[in-house]
Amino acid sequence: MNILKKAVSMILALSMCLSFALAEGTVISFTDAHGNILELDATLRAYTGCTLLGANGAARGGETNLGDLWTDALRWFAVSGTIGEYFDEDDVTAGNTFVDAGADHIVALWNGGNLRADIAEGIFGAEELAQVLPYPNKVAVVYLTGAQLLEALEAASQALPLTEGSEAACASFMQVSGIVYTVDTSVAYDAGEAYGEHWFRAASLGRVTIEEVNGLPFDPEAVYAVITSNANFNGMDSSYVFREAQEADPKSTVTTAVVRDVVWMYIGSELDSVIGDNYSESQGRITVR
């Protein structure tokens, strides 16, 4: 693996040098899902030794390697403390400048519907990452009790198993970092009050079991810091638990950090721009049966 990393690093360096030689400060114009034209840094380069799966609804029906990578980046952003540089002015004024939880109580959740493309094996850049997430999402922190976290995962998994008819509702299914959980699709979802176009609040819980959180037993009474997107923070898809929790807790907040930028930070600083064998397959965090 070290030999591979060295070889890939040399290729990436040559690729970046070529980009600078052709046009220093080169940017790529990309139109996001809201019609905004973005200028992406064309010199960003990384390598993946496997295809990272997000296209064709792959991340809506079960764990994928891209979901693992994405949520690992978000959790790393918080656990490393890097997130502290991205609290907005109002938070800083109020003294809210860090994630108020220990590393063993920090998790990341990302809805599979917001992973829209694969990243093919080989060298990729900012445009490929923007195709995966063509939205201007920012990183958010919301504090949930264990009981709320369980309900959030129950609601997010309500449309499983993934079928042609359930694909739209399965957009809410959560990829995770720091959590191991199981969805038992033989247990019917207990649908309560309608929420949004495709979803219902959970009238009771029974489909989802959380086995562990960061290697420790799940505690329904504990408070967990959940790193996610501003969209889930504000209640997108089935995320009514997130919306209600953040409205009740002023420490919950949306940072100024753009999610795609955070994923690049993680790939560059933690993976040395090489996505290797640890992401060749999904890592066994989620069981759907």
ABEGO torsion letter per residue (X at the ends): XAAAAAAAAAAAAAAAAAAAAABBGBBBBBBBAAGBBBBBBAABBBBBABBBBABGGAAAAEBBAAAAAAAAAAAAAAAAGAAAAABBAAAAAAGBABBBBBAAABBBBBBAAABABBBBBEBBBAAAAAAABABABBBBBBBBBAAAAAAAAAAAAAAOBBBAAAAAAAAABBBBBGBBBBBBAABBBBBBBBBEAABBBBABBAABBBABBGGBBBBAABBBBBBBBAAAAAGBEAAAAAAAAAAABAABBBBABBAAAAAAAAAAAAAGGBBBAAAABBAGABBBX
